[in-house]
């Protein structure tokens, strides 16, 4: 008997390109993922992974197993959705596992989940915070059911064919300056205006950091990043202390301290599209439908 959980681990390796990446996506240790795949190799009697440089790739047998198990897993998912449909028209049960980036958790997901808890008390909605690329992998591999992601300007965010995307709204990011900064009286700022400034930014691997670098395309030696933090609240405090400037999205930002001003960028504008993603096989799931509808409703209340 083939262990479907182990197949999910093998599929995560195929998606992420490494055992470590699969472990991060699945929330396991690399050792646990390796053990699952080794057990799967013993059960099937064939090698499923082979070394390629410092990483691993699927063998022909491993690729076939992932490919041919996909419709089976999809059928099981549809069956699970059907089982969660009750005879009472307005009752929804089951579980929708949500993944979302930090600012949308504060600005949209938390109130949406609170409303769902009141309207559908038998629906479980566990939440995991994750970066957009990780969220895509989590939903595609079946580890999460509904993801909320963002896509900045020209920064790529590939979505595999089995995923359905639903546009929610467009968020704007502003340059945050101290009120006494020489540029604080501007209505808008161009990248060249900020070429000499010290910046605080998120970590190198994040989409937000990649957009900040893209913003300064064509501007030599910019941006000059001197501080790193994953929390935008920390960015605001570092700006307030006079240590840096920052690019901070409006979503989930809250009211600024009187010492700070927010100025949009132009040429280019700093905007990001916020999207919901789910697997196509779950489109008919009542639980997924009500969760997505709640997210869409709350997205409609976001400032434009």
MOVEN-V95317 format. One record per pair of residues at least 12 apart in sequence whose C-alpha atoms are under 6 Angstrom apart, sorted by sequence separation. I is the first residue (numbers start at 0). J is the second residue. D is the distance in whole Angstrom. If there is no record, write none. Layout:
I	J	D
I	J	D
//
This chain:
134	146	6
47	60	6
47	61	4
131	148	5
190	215	6
198	223	6
199	224	6
197	223	5
198	224	5
201	227	5
194	221	5
197	224	6
198	225	6
199	226	4
200	227	5
201	228	5
94	122	6
96	124	6
98	126	6
100	128	5
199	227	5
201	229	5
92	121	5
93	122	5
94	123	4
95	124	5
96	125	5
97	126	5
98	127	5
99	128	5
100	129	5
5	35	5
92	122	5
94	124	6
98	128	6
99	129	6
100	130	5
5	36	6
98	134	6
17	54	6
17	55	6
199	243	6
198	243	5
97	143	6
197	243	5
198	244	5
199	245	6
96	143	5
99	146	6
198	245	6
96	144	5
97	145	5
98	146	5
99	147	5
95	144	6
97	146	6
10	65	6
177	239	6
176	244	6
175	244	6
175	245	5
174	245	6
174	246	4
173	246	5
173	247	6
172	247	5
187	262	6
189	264	6
172	248	4
187	263	5
188	264	5
189	265	5
171	248	6
172	249	6
187	264	6
171	249	6
178	258	5
177	258	6
178	259	5
177	259	5
178	260	6
176	259	6
176	260	5
175	260	6
175	261	5
174	261	6
173	261	5
174	262	5
173	262	5
173	263	4
172	269	5
171	270	4
170	270	6
170	271	5
169	271	6
169	272	5
169	273	6
168	273	6
167	273	6
167	274	5
166	274	5
165	274	5
165	275	5
164	275	6
164	276	5
24	137	6
163	276	6
163	277	5
162	277	5
163	278	6
162	278	4
163	279	6
161	278	6
162	279	6
161	279	6
151	271	4
150	271	5
150	272	5
149	272	5
149	273	4
148	273	6
148	274	5
147	274	6
147	275	5
11	140	6
146	275	6
146	276	5
145	276	6
167	298	6
145	277	5
144	277	6
106	250	6
106	251	4
105	251	5
102	251	5
111	293	6
111	294	6
91	286	6
80	284	5
73	280	6
//
